[in-house]
Amino acid sequence: MRRTGLLLAAVSISLLCACAGSPKITERGERGVDAAWLDTVRGKIAQEQYPQAYQDLSFLQRNPVPGIGSEELAGLMERAVAGLAADFQQKAERQQFEEAYARLCSLQAVGRPDLLKGWTAGRLFQALALERARAGEKTPAFLYALRASALGEASPELLQLLLRLASELGNGSVYRRVEAQMEGLGMPLPAGVSAQALEMPPMEKMVRGTVTIWVNRGIKLERGVGLPDRVIGSGFFIDPRGYLLTNYHVIASEVDPQYEGYSRLFIRPSDKVEEKIPAKVVGYDRIFDLALIKAEVTPQYVFSFEGEPELKVGSPVLAIGSPAGLENSVTSGIISAVGRRFLQMGDAVQVDAPVNPGNSGGPLLNSQGQLVGVVFAGLEQFQGVNFAIPFLWANKVLPDLYRGGEAGHAWLGLALQETEAGLEVIYTFRDGPADRAGIKEGDILLSINGTEVRKIVSAQSALLDLAVPSLVTLGWKRAGEAQSGQLCLAERPFSPIEESLAKDTRENVLYPLFGMKVEKTGSFLWRSSYVVKRVLMGSTADETGLSEGDPVSLEGWKVDKEQRFVLAVFFVKKRKAGFLESAVQMAAYLESDNFI
């Protein structure tokens, strides 16, 4: 089911009569560049903003300007690269490996891995894994070791660490894989490590690794009567030190600056449901609806995970949680569909395992008891239509959650449409990396760091593996001509549509929001008139029946930040209906899924 259909089914609002005026913002034009602009670039280099400076130089290299010679550009580029290399070496020597990773990404993007002096991304993540292991942080160490292994690192030190952590965390699938890899290389197994108790544990034991999340928000008034205001969800242990994973929306009142009421977070262990143990939020990710919390308890069971567990339609799954507060509930079903675009980034799996309010944040397991997802949503009005976040996405964001606060993500500032020609740019975020790099509407995105991308979700996944601020090499096509250049990744805003509405004209934002490109033809008082220039196939505008050449006027406009949707009312004279005027209503989530 399409997200727009779900939204319109959930939102019932009468015809709007709000003013449809647009912000007074001048139309976007070509970027103005002259020789004096190099002073700004030199200033960035002096301030050690090497990725930002290199992006500007890359733009100038693609768009020659009179008075700026190629030799001068090459010299400044070399200065920026030298600065990146020196900064990387300094961070690596100080064992500031996370900061060093951003510089490593930049040097690889500009084709200068020779300046890394033997360092690779795999070796860097191995160093992070060893550092966390020495500090007793087994789960973060396991995360980094898995990533180093996925990047091709196979040193004896890494394999021994992975084997030991897999044994201690009870991860049989990783243990067996690494054991076979070591035997194939003729490496002896480390002393004191065994595969005991790595088979699928009984369900009773896995249930003990789950908890009920209980958020007490005091008393709410309904018709003059005070009622307890509580949020109930589920969570599960992923770390022997008492760290649990759950959904952000379950614990939102604990960290949302807009929430001004009372909020206290507790967990209820599965075997002691009468207890309420205080907990705290460590890190959270609003985009992926995930949160890491911690309680001062020693878990009886810890769920472990592999890098990318396989998810196939029809595969049996189990969900553990507390539906309606009923602790220790286990339900079963199958994966109904994969690749559902239900979140801003990534995708979701649809399952038919019975899921109800209170299941949110619980683990989704395959038939071997392996963790494959996190339950996050169900549609009450549609039985058996429920959703979970594949754990491969959680794997990518967990290191950020452990660092604390809100997780950040890299982005380019592009809205894309999947077409037969490839990923077509339909919008560039004003002042975002792509806008500053001169990428335009109509360009076709071809590759990210040399890897071809043809799906939005693939582009989002590639960016999740990169740090901010770092350089990335993009390949794109304009008017049939292939181009490439370096862009400096920026921090992704939580809601690009909201940011765009604040920075850009409303008619420009209609394209990524509803899939309708319009051209303004006039305005009178609060009423603006347009003509439809293009309708994207499968978009909200397409489902509404609009087509190219239809005259439209915007009559109503509402942005509901609490319910997270935009609702617009248009008067339209559809060509396909003999130009008879009618009113159409279109709705879209503020959390659009087509931005990278």
C-alpha positions, 0 to 999 in steps of 0.5 A, spaced: 500 500 500 502 506 498 504 511 503 500 517 500 494 512 500 495 510 508 495 518 509 489 519 506 486 514 509 488 516 516 487 523 515 480 526 514 479 533 514 474 538 510 476 543 505 481 548 507 480 555 506 487 557 509 490 563 505 495 560 499 500 565 499 508 563 498 514 566 501 517 572 498 523 568 495 527 570 489 527 564 484 533 560 484 538 562 478 545 560 476 551 561 481 555 567 480 562 566 481 568 570 479 576 571 481 575 574 487 571 568 490 578 564 490 579 568 497 573 565 500 576 558 498 583 560 501 580 562 507 576 555 508 583 552 507 586 557 512 581 555 517 582 547 515 575 546 512 579 542 507 573 538 504 568 544 503 574 548 500 575 542 495 568 542 493 568 549 491 575 548 487 571 542 484 566 546 482 570 551 479 574 546 475 568 543 472 565 551 470 571 555 468 571 562 470 575 567 466 581 570 470 582 563 474 587 559 471 587 551 471 594 551 474 592 556 480 586 551 481 591 545 481 595 548 486 589 550 491 587 543 490 593 540 492 594 544 498 587 542 500 589 535 499 595 536 503 591 539 509 586 533 509 592 528 509 596 531 515 589 532 519 588 524 518 595 522 520 594 527 526 588 524 528 590 517 527 596 518 531 592 520 537 587 514 536 581 519 534 579 514 529 572 516 528 574 523 526 580 520 522 575 516 518 572 522 515 578 524 512 580 517 510 573 518 506 575 524 503 582 522 501 579 516 498 574 520 494 579 524 491 583 518 489 589 519 494 589 513 498 597 513 497 597 519 502 594 514 508 600 511 509 597 504 509 591 505 512 584 503 510 577 503 512 577 496 514 584 497 518 581 503 521 574 500 524 579 494 526 583 499 531 576 502 533 574 495 535 580 493 539 580 500 542 572 498 544 574 491 546 580 494 551 575 498 554 570 492 556 565 495 551 563 488 547 557 490 543 560 496 540 567 492 539 563 487 535 559 492 531 566 495 529 569 488 528 563 486 523 564 492 519 572 491 518 570 484 516 565 486 511 570 491 508 575 486 507 580 486 513 582 479 515 588 480 519 589 474 525 588 480 530 581 481 527 579 474 526 581 472 533 577 478 536 571 477 532 571 469 534 572 471 541 566 476 541 561 472 538 562 466 543 561 471 549 555 474 546 552 468 544 552 469 536 553 462 533 552 464 526 558 469 526 562 464 530 561 459 525 563 463 519 569 466 522 571 459 525 571 456 518 575 462 515 580 461 520 581 454 518 581 456 511 587 460 512 590 455 517 590 459 523 589 456 530 583 458 534 585 462 540 585 458 547 579 459 551 574 460 546 569 455 544 562 454 540 558 451 547 551 454 548 551 457 541 545 453 538 538 457 538 536 458 545 529 456 548 524 461 547 523 462 554 531 464 554 530 469 549 523 472 552 528 474 558 532 478 554 526 483 552 523 488 557 516 492 557 518 499 556 514 504 561 514 511 560 510 515 565 507 522 563 503 523 569 496 525 568 492 527 562 485 531 562 479 528 558 472 531 559 474 534 566 477 527 568 484 525 570 487 519 567 494 516 567 498 518 561 502 512 559 506 510 553 507 502 553 512 499 548 517 493 548 525 493 548 530 488 548 538 487 550 543 488 545 549 489 550 551 485 557 552 492 560 544 493 560 543 497 554 537 496 550 534 498 543 527 500 542 523 505 538 524 512 538 517 514 538 516 510 545 521 514 549 520 521 545 517 525 551 524 523 554 528 527 549 523 531 545 525 539 546 517 541 544 515 536 550 514 540 556 510 535 561 512 530 566 516 524 563 519 518 567 522 512 563 522 505 566 523 498 564 519 492 567 523 485 566 520 479 563 521 475 569 519 481 574 513 484 571 511 487 578 518 491 578 519 498 575 527 499 574 529 507 572 532 507 565 535 513 561 536 514 554 543 514 551 542 516 544 536 516 539 535 516 531 528 520 529 529 518 522 530 510 523 525 511 529 530 507 534 533 509 541 538 506 545 537 506 553 540 503 559 538 501 565 542 498 571 541 491 570 544 485 568 540 482 562 539 474 562 539 474 555 543 478 550 540 479 542 546 479 537 546 480 530 550 479 523 551 484 518 546 483 513 541 477 515 537 475 509 530 477 509 525 473 504 518 473 502 515 467 505 520 466 511 517 465 518 518 470 523 517 471 531 515 477 534 516 478 542 513 484 546 508 487 550 502 488 546 497 492 550 502 491 556 501 484 556 508 482 557 512 476 554 508 475 548 510 471 542 507 471 536 509 468 529 508 469 522 511 470 515 515 476 512 509 478 507 513 483 503 520 487 503 523 493 501 517 497 503 518 505 503 515 507 509 521 511 513 525 517 510 531 513 509 532 505 508 526 500 507 522 496 512 519 489 511 512 487 512 510 482 516 503 478 518 505 476 525 500 479 530 503 486 532 499 491 537 500 497 541 506 495 546 509 491 541 513 497 538 521 496 539 520 489 540 525 484 536 523 480 530 527 474 529 527 468 524 526 461 525 533 460 527 532 465 533 537 470 529 535 478 530 533 480 523 529 486 525 525 491 530 518 492 530 515 499 529 508 499 526 502 496 525 495 498 522 490 497 527 484 498 521 488 492 517 489 486 520 496 483 519 499 489 516 505 490 520 512 493 519 519 492 522 526 495 521 531 490 518 536 490 522 541 492 517 539 499 518 540 499 525 547 496 525 549 502 521 546 507 526 548 503 532 555 506 533 552 513 533 547 511 538 552 509 543 556 516 542 549 519 545 544 524 543 541 525 536 544 521 531 546 524 525 546 522 517 550 525 511 546 528 505 547 531 499 541 535 499 537 532 493 530 529 491 530 523 486 525 520 482 527 513 480 526 512 472 528 508 466 534 512 465 536 512 472 535 516 478 533 523 476 534 529 480 527 533 481 529 538 486 536 541 489 535 543 497 537 550 497 544 551 499 545 544 500 551 540 498 548 539 491 546 546 490 553 549 491 556 544 487 551 546 481 547 539 480 541 541 477 534 539 476 533 533 470 540 531 472 541 523 472 545 521 478 549 515 476 554 513 481 557 514 488 564 513 489 564 509 483 559 505 485 553 505 480 546 507 484 539 506 481 535 505 487 534 511 492 535 506 497 541 504 495 544 511 495 541 512 502 545 506 504 551 508 501 551 515 504 550 512 511 557 509 511 560 515 510 562 521 515 560 528 516 564 532 513 567 528 508 568 528 500 564 524 496 565 523 488 559 523 484 557 521 477 551 524 473 549 525 466 546 532 464 543 532 457 547 526 455 554 528 457 557 524 463 560 529 469 563 527 475 565 532 481 567 532 489 561 534 494 562 535 501 557 531 505 553 535 510 548 534 516 541 531 514 536 535 517 530 531 520 525 533 515 528 536 508 521 538 506 520 543 512 526 546 511 525 547 504 518 550 505 522 555 510 528 556 504 524 556 498 518 558 494 512 553 495 511 552 488 518 549 487 517 544 493 510 541 490 515 537 485 518 533 491 512 533 495 507 531 491 510 529 484 507 535 480 512 540 477 508 547 476 509 554 472 506 560 475 502 563 471 499 569 475 496 571 482 490 575 485 490 577 492 491 570 496 490 566 490 496 563 485 495 560 479 499 555 475 500 550 469 502 543 470 509 542 467 510 535 469 507 529 473 511 524 476 509 517 475 506 514 481 506 520 485 500 523 489 499 528 483 499 522 478 494 518 483 489 524 483 489 524 476 493 530 474 496 531 467 501 535 464 498 542 461 492 542 467 491 549 469 491 549 477 490 554 483 492 553 490 486 554 494 488 551 501 494 549 504 496 546 511 502 544 514 500 539 520 507 539 524 504 535 530 501 529 525 506 530 520 503 531 514 502 537 509 495 537 506 493 542 499 487 543 496 487 545 488 482 547 483 484 544 477 481 544 470 483 537 468 484 536 460 482 529 461 475 531 463 474 537 458 477 542 462 471 542 467 473 545 474 474 541 480 477 541 487 482 536 489 485 534 495 492 532 496 496 529 502 503 527 503 508 526 509 513 531 511 518 525 512 519 524 505 522 518 502 526 521 496 531 525 499 538 523 499 
